[in-house]
Amino acid sequence: MSAAVAFENVSAAYGARGVLSGVTASFARGMVTGIVGPNGAGKTTLFRATLNLLETSGGTITVLDKSLAHWSRAGLARTIAYLPQGSDTHWPILARQLVSLGRLPHRAAFAALSTVDGIAVDEALARCDALQFAARRMDELSAGERARVLFARALATSAPVLLADEPAAYLDPSHQLRLMELLREEAARGTAVAVTLHDLALASRHCDAIVVLDKGRVAGQGVPQAALSDPLLAQVFGIAALHIPDPAGGRGALTPWRRL
């Protein structure tokens, strides 16, 4: 698969504090790439750099084979859909109206929703099992329900790149699994999907590729079995994992088992 987003020796800092150092990695079209690592490893920072919200101090980032520096804000907004970490809203706004915000990059200023926009909004709500919330106010929904609506907003953008930062945080187990199914469905459409996860079981079971960050550097990357090897889990996370095969013969998973 070709890279939709590529990082070549990328470094970045917040003031004097370095947060990314020499990162070389990519998010491929048609694949789900999981970004994992301990707290403070640089996962969210990598997304912020991709969105041009944080100036890099070295290296290059390319989006759809074009240098990030050459993208306009409007063009980038149509190209990359972003669901930020801990995103939430208690606004007294209807869920469907919030999802429609995902169509803003495709509309002229102050223009009404087009028929195409409306179809994209309703489809996104339906795929996130949130269509029943369409006419309800966001401040009347539970945290998990709001999370599903916010994810629908990202899907409604219909962008070729989707970045989701810890989207499973507020979801119950059933909807966590549905979320990963949705990410895989997006990838099957040709979207380059990148998702940060703390849940190594979800990452190992549902991601096509894994990038492991540790202290701002790439500690490992590749298919889940290689990127989440026992030595790397011990080195980066300080854990041993239990490896669980799939009885149906598909991809297995791992789950943290004990601290080392």
Residue pairs with C-beta under 8 A, 6 or more apart in sequence:
1 28
1 29
1 30
1 31
2 28
2 29
3 26
3 27
3 28
3 29
3 62
3 192
4 26
4 27
4 28
4 29
4 63
4 64
4 160
4 161
4 192
5 26
5 27
5 50
5 61
5 62
5 63
5 161
5 192
5 194
6 25
6 26
6 27
6 61
6 62
7 23
7 24
7 25
7 26
7 46
7 49
7 59
7 60
7 61
8 24
8 59
8 60
8 61
8 62
9 22
9 23
9 24
9 58
9 59
9 60
10 20
10 22
10 23
10 24
10 49
10 56
10 58
10 59
10 60
10 61
11 18
11 20
11 21
11 22
11 23
11 56
11 57
11 58
11 59
12 18
12 19
12 20
12 45
12 49
12 54
12 55
12 56
12 57
13 19
13 20
13 57
14 54
18 216
19 42
19 45
19 216
20 42
20 45
20 46
20 49
20 56
20 216
21 215
21 216
21 217
22 58
22 59
22 217
22 218
23 42
23 46
23 59
23 213
23 216
23 217
23 218
24 59
24 218
25 211
25 218
25 221
26 33
27 33
27 161
27 192
27 193
27 194
28 192
28 208
28 209
29 160
29 190
29 191
29 192
30 187
30 188
30 190
30 191
30 192
31 187
31 192
31 193
31 208
31 209
32 180
32 183
32 184
32 186
32 187
32 193
32 194
32 195
32 206
32 207
32 208
32 209
33 192
33 193
33 194
33 195
33 207
33 208
33 209
33 210
33 211
34 194
34 195
34 196
34 197
34 203
34 206
34 207
34 209
34 210
34 211
34 224
35 43
35 46
35 194
35 195
35 196
35 197
35 210
35 211
35 213
36 43
36 196
36 197
36 198
36 200
36 203
36 210
36 211
36 212
36 213
36 228
37 43
37 212
37 213
37 214
37 219
37 236
38 214
38 236
38 237
40 215
41 213
41 214
41 215
41 216
42 213
42 215
42 216
42 217
43 165
43 196
43 213
44 85
44 165
44 196
45 54
45 216
46 213
47 82
47 84
47 163
47 165
47 194
47 196
48 54
49 56
49 61
50 61
50 63
50 68
50 80
50 163
51 76
51 80
51 82
51 163
52 68
52 71
52 73
52 76
60 67
60 68
61 67
61 68
62 68
63 71
63 76
63 79
63 80
63 161
64 79
64 160
64 161
68 76
71 79
74 105
77 104
77 105
77 157
78 105
78 106
78 157
78 159
79 159
79 160
79 161
80 159
80 161
80 162
80 163
81 102
81 154
81 155
81 157
81 158
81 159
81 161
81 162
81 163
82 154
82 162
82 163
82 164
82 165
83 150
83 151
83 153
83 154
83 162
83 163
83 164
83 165
83 167
84 165
85 165
85 166
85 169
85 196
86 166
86 169
87 150
88 143
88 146
88 147
88 150
88 170
89 98
89 138
89 139
89 146
89 150
90 138
90 139
91 98
91 138
91 139
92 137
92 138
92 139
93 137
93 138
94 134
94 135
94 136
94 137
94 138
95 125
95 130
95 133
95 134
95 135
95 136
95 137
95 138
95 141
95 149
96 121
96 122
96 125
96 134
96 135
98 138
98 149
98 150
98 153
99 121
99 124
99 125
99 134
99 149
99 152
99 153
99 156
100 113
100 117
100 121
100 156
101 153
102 120
102 121
102 124
102 152
102 153
102 154
102 155
102 156
102 157
103 113
103 117
103 120
103 121
103 156
103 157
105 157
106 117
106 157
106 158
107 113
107 114
107 117
113 121
120 156
120 158
121 152
121 156
122 131
122 134
123 155
123 156
124 152
124 153
124 155
124 156
125 131
125 133
125 134
125 149
125 152
127 152
127 155
127 182
127 185
128 148
128 149
128 151
128 152
128 155
128 178
128 182
129 148
129 175
129 178
130 145
130 148
130 149
130 152
133 141
133 145
133 148
133 149
138 146
138 149
141 149
143 170
144 170
144 171
144 172
144 175
146 170
147 167
147 169
147 170
147 171
148 171
148 175
151 164
151 167
151 179
151 182
154 162
154 164
155 162
155 182
155 186
159 191
160 190
160 191
160 192
161 191
161 192
161 194
162 183
162 186
162 191
162 192
162 193
162 194
163 194
163 195
164 183
164 193
164 194
164 195
164 196
165 195
165 196
166 196
166 197
166 198
167 179
167 195
168 176
168 179
168 180
168 197
168 199
168 202
171 179
176 199
176 202
180 202
180 205
180 206
183 193
183 195
183 206
184 206
186 193
187 193
187 208
195 207
197 203
197 207
200 228
200 233
200 237
200 241
200 254
200 255
200 256
201 253
201 254
201 255
203 210
203 224
203 228
204 210
204 224
204 225
204 228
204 251
204 252
204 253
204 254
205 224
205 251
205 252
205 253
207 224
208 223
209 221
209 222
209 223
209 224
209 227
210 220
210 221
210 222
210 223
210 224
210 227
210 228
211 218
211 220
211 221
211 227
212 218
212 219
212 220
212 221
212 227
212 228
212 232
212 236
213 219
214 235
214 236
219 232
219 235
219 236
220 226
220 227
220 228
220 229
220 232
220 236
221 227
224 251
228 241
228 254
230 240
230 241
233 239
233 240
233 241
233 254
234 240
234 260
237 256
238 259
238 260
239 256
239 257
239 258
239 259
239 260
240 256
240 257
240 258
240 260
241 254
241 255
241 256
241 257
242 254
242 255
242 256
242 257
243 252
243 253
243 254
244 252
244 253
244 254
244 255
245 252
246 252
246 253
